Amino acid sequence: MPHHCHQPPAGYFWQGNADNARLRVICRFGISHGVFLTLTKKGGDETMKKTDYLSTLFVGIDIGSKINVVSALNFSQEFLIRMVPVKNAKGGAELIEQLICDALGKDPELKRIIVALESTGYYGFHTANYLSTSEKLLPFGVKVYCLNPKSVKNYKESYVDLPKNDGIDSFVIADFARCGRITIKPWKGAQYLALQRLTRHRLHITECIAREKVYMLNNIFLKFSEFAFLQKDEHPFSNKYGATAEAVLTEFTTTEEIVNSSVEDLVDMITARSRGRIANPVNTAELLQKAARDSYRLDKCMYEPLTTSIACSFNCIRAFEKELKALDVAIGEAVKGLNPTEYQILLSVPGIGKVYGAGILAEIGSIKYYKNHNSLAKYSGIYWNQNQSGDFDGEDTSMSKAGNRYLRYYLIEAAGSVIQHCPEYAVYYEKKYAEVLRHQHKRALALTSRKLIRMLFGLLDKSQLYSPGKE
């Protein structure tokens, strides 16, 4: 089915965009002085900073599940490829490659290529990988960038009443690159991406386990209400999802069976299922019977379906946990040979093990990508925007979360582990925890994660191993 791209009237793209006015001035300056143009913000890609924009072809690709739309501009914002739709397939990537080669042939002054596309999950993976390794484009120093859709959306708002369609979006992406707005590093190598697939899938499995536990907890509340929500000392088990808890919830069909069982029988069952790891099984049995007596009663027809559902949830959780262990082994193998120095530095921090270290390394790539710890924090989304107007300066600000959610997950999880192993981080966490009455744990953990980012950047930037008492 043909893909139609609606085009705006001639001359539209020179209207209402503040960047064009600046670029025209810079263009004249660059031509008269023969200098390289530097439009990238501090902390951005050094390759972008050194690019000769006057001799660069800027390619924008709007990625779709079935159709990609390609546009290409020179520095004067003249179309060399005008909103061409291609299939999101190997043949489509080859066609994009040929379109770029044809565009380069139209203007012999073009010596470099910048390809920009929005980061749209996995749909753009093959296109970015194909173009970044293209032998035909290699002589032109091709660089491929996967942009944050939020940045492109905000840039598009600088145009007045620009319509929304795939063709226009490809132009906006190309123009975004033309104006020197790219502040990220180019497409990473396949080895980092291979590690990312494992570490990100590990997060996916972890989320599946958490989701299944929440779902199962609803059924547990219906069957055994007190068991679901008793806290710490009042609860019979330290882990309500452990093997002994599973036996109690699946082998006893009703709470009445627990109440009517003798303490001796319960003690024998608890000792056998826990393999003798529960220090005081008699106290556990008494707490279990008390919880059963205090729970709601159900019609008998409800107990069997609930028990079956709970048993299914436990089976799912056990299967996910088995796969999690297999992923941890695979991550340990994949991380070998990536960047042994930076990986060992991460492992030198107490509390950061092989999995957390690999997850962080897979997402940041190399510390050379970041100008300072603030840019690393912003990339992870662990930063807080100021909320100020006039005499008002807001104290309650939420964390941005606009960055890489996978890196944010591994940094926050690592911070929670470091708190258990580094006294100075435990003290800092307790201090932040005591400062407020709402969201104490989440706030304290996020702020501790920000402190950890500062330390990790310092260690990686200086190639130093962790030393207690120093950051």
JOSUL-V595538 format. One line per field, one symbol per residue. ss: DSSP state (H for helix, E for strand, C for the rest). phi: phi as a letter, one per 30 degrees, with the letter a starting at -180 (. if undefined). A space follows every 50 residues. Layout:
# JOSUL-V595538
ss: ???
phi: ???
This chain:
# JOSUL-V595538
ss: CCCCCCCCCCCHHHCCCHHHHHHHHHHHHHHHHCCCCCCCCCCCCHHHHC CCHHHEEEEEEECCCCEEEEEEECCCCCEEEEEEEEECCHHHHHHHHHHH HHHHHHCCCCCEEEEEEECCCCCCHHHHHHHHCCHHHHCCCCEEEEECHH HHHHHHCCCCCCCCCHHHHHHHHHHHHHCCCCCCCCCCCHHHHHHHHHHH HHHHHHHHHHHHHHHHHHHHHHHCHHHHHCCHHHCCCCCCCCHHHHHHHH HCCCHHHHHHCCHHHHHHHHHHHHCCCCCCHHHHHHHHHHHHHHCCCCCH HHHHHHHHHHHHHHHHHHHHHHHHHHHHHHHHHHCCCCCHHHHHHHHCCC CCCHHHHHHHHHHHCCHHHCCCHHHHHHHHCCCECCCEECCEECCCCCEC CCCCHHHHHHHHHHHHHHHHHCHHHHHHHHHHHHCCCCCHHHHHHHHHHH HHHHHHHHHHHHCCCCCCCCC
phi: .dcccdcddeiddccicdddddddddddddddcicdcbcddejddddddc ddddccccccbcdbdcbcccbbbcddiddcbchcdbddaeddddddeded ddddddbdddcbbbcbbddcicdcddddddddcdddcedchdbcbccded dddddddddchddcaddddddddddedddiddbcddeddddddddeeddd dddedddddddddddddddddddbedddbdcgddddbdbdcddddddddc dcdbddddddddddddddddddddhidddbddddddddddddddddccdd ddddedddddddddddddddddddddddddddddddidbeddddddddde jccdddddddddddibdddbdaddddddddicabddbbaiddbdcccddd hccdddddddddddddddedcceddddddddddddbcchddddddddddd ddeddddddddchcddbeibb
